[in-house]
Amino acid sequence: MRKAFKRFARPGLARMAAFLRNQPAVKQSVADTLRRYPKLRSQLIRIVGAEAALGAATSLATVTSVNQLTARGRAVYHDLMRSKSANRK
């Protein structure tokens, strides 16, 4: 029964999370309310997933230099920079 509820509720909760990301005032109100109920908040995040709740990946590697990228990453980076400079002309 519990898994069925989670499976049913997950898409709706994910849509609500996406809506809240686009509505800052409502998001703050919901965040303030959920702050009073930490167990409920953690359960919602567990059901929906941290990425859906936060709107982005939770941990991204920061690259300080192009030399730290893989060969393919460097190729993509240079291609993007060429395209960016071509658009400016």
Kinemage of the C-alpha trace (Angstrom):
@kinemage 1
@onewidth
@group {chain A} dominant
@subgroup {mainchain}
@vectorlist {calphas} color= white
{ca met a 1} P 0.000 0.000 0.000
{ca arg a 2} L 2.803 2.407 0.896
{ca lys a 3} L 4.737 1.772 -2.323
{ca ala a 4} L 1.579 2.222 -4.357
{ca phe a 5} L 0.977 5.587 -2.711
{ca lys a 6} L 4.538 6.718 -3.373
{ca arg a 7} L 4.318 5.581 -6.982
{ca phe a 8} L 1.043 7.467 -7.369
{ca ala a 9} L 2.147 10.581 -5.472
{ca arg a 10} L 5.625 11.006 -6.987
{ca pro a 11} L 4.579 12.559 -10.335
{ca gly a 12} L 2.207 14.995 -8.640
{ca leu a 13} L 4.805 16.000 -6.068
{ca ala a 14} L 7.402 16.456 -8.808
{ca arg a 15} L 5.028 18.769 -10.693
{ca met a 16} L 4.369 20.726 -7.514
{ca ala a 17} L 8.112 21.051 -6.927
{ca ala a 18} L 8.561 22.361 -10.483
{ca phe a 19} L 5.755 24.853 -9.922
{ca leu a 20} L 7.322 26.045 -6.676
{ca arg a 21} L 10.686 26.602 -8.363
{ca asn a 22} L 8.967 29.100 -10.676
{ca gln a 23} L 6.979 30.866 -7.926
{ca pro a 24} L 9.445 32.364 -5.419
{ca ala a 25} L 6.817 33.861 -3.090
{ca val a 26} L 4.850 30.619 -2.848
{ca lys a 27} L 8.085 28.635 -2.542
{ca gln a 28} L 9.165 30.711 0.451
{ca ser a 29} L 5.785 30.269 2.120
{ca val a 30} L 5.866 26.494 1.630
{ca ala a 31} L 9.484 26.347 2.806
{ca asp a 32} L 8.583 28.282 5.957
{ca thr a 33} L 5.679 25.921 6.650
{ca leu a 34} L 7.744 22.782 6.020
{ca arg a 35} L 10.495 24.102 8.275
{ca arg a 36} L 8.099 23.525 11.177
{ca tyr a 37} L 7.741 19.863 10.153
{ca pro a 38} L 11.239 18.522 9.418
{ca lys a 39} L 10.150 14.880 9.248
{ca leu a 40} L 7.487 15.651 6.642
{ca arg a 41} L 10.017 17.725 4.678
{ca ser a 42} L 12.561 14.927 4.665
{ca gln a 43} L 9.922 12.398 3.592
{ca leu a 44} L 8.797 14.617 0.713
{ca ile a 45} L 12.375 15.095 -0.424
{ca arg a 46} L 12.975 11.358 -0.173
{ca ile a 47} L 9.875 10.592 -2.261
{ca val a 48} L 10.448 13.232 -4.942
{ca gly a 49} L 14.224 13.247 -4.849
{ca ala a 50} L 16.616 16.018 -3.930
{ca glu a 51} L 17.115 17.135 -7.533
{ca ala a 52} L 13.405 17.674 -8.100
{ca ala a 53} L 13.030 19.456 -4.777
{ca leu a 54} L 16.006 21.741 -5.304
{ca gly a 55} L 15.716 22.155 -9.033
{ca ala a 56} L 19.249 21.197 -9.854
{ca ala a 57} L 21.890 18.651 -9.184
{ca thr a 58} L 22.962 18.879 -5.578
{ca ser a 59} L 26.678 18.512 -6.165
{ca leu a 60} L 28.494 19.554 -9.290
{ca ala a 61} L 32.226 19.359 -9.713
{ca thr a 62} L 33.767 22.763 -10.196
{ca val a 63} L 36.396 22.952 -12.891
{ca thr a 64} L 38.857 25.788 -12.460
{ca ser a 65} L 40.880 25.108 -15.583
{ca val a 66} L 40.275 23.657 -19.023
{ca asn a 67} L 43.251 21.377 -18.386
{ca gln a 68} L 41.202 19.520 -15.773
{ca leu a 69} L 38.673 18.451 -18.410
{ca thr a 70} L 38.826 15.236 -20.386
{ca ala a 71} L 39.797 15.377 -24.055
{ca arg a 72} L 36.148 15.261 -25.067
{ca gly a 73} L 35.288 17.921 -22.499
{ca arg a 74} L 38.001 20.202 -23.849
{ca ala a 75} L 36.723 19.674 -27.403
{ca val a 76} L 33.193 20.580 -26.346
{ca tyr a 77} L 34.448 23.607 -24.410
{ca his a 78} L 36.463 24.917 -27.362
{ca asp a 79} L 33.539 24.301 -29.723
{ca leu a 80} L 31.264 26.312 -27.422
{ca met a 81} L 33.774 29.151 -27.194
{ca arg a 82} L 34.138 29.256 -31.017
{ca ser a 83} L 30.367 29.329 -31.389
{ca lys a 84} L 30.031 32.021 -28.726
{ca ser a 85} L 32.634 34.244 -30.419
{ca ala a 86} L 31.031 33.687 -33.834
{ca asn a 87} L 27.663 34.837 -32.453
{ca arg a 88} L 29.190 38.057 -31.147
{ca lys a 89} L 30.411 39.113 -34.608
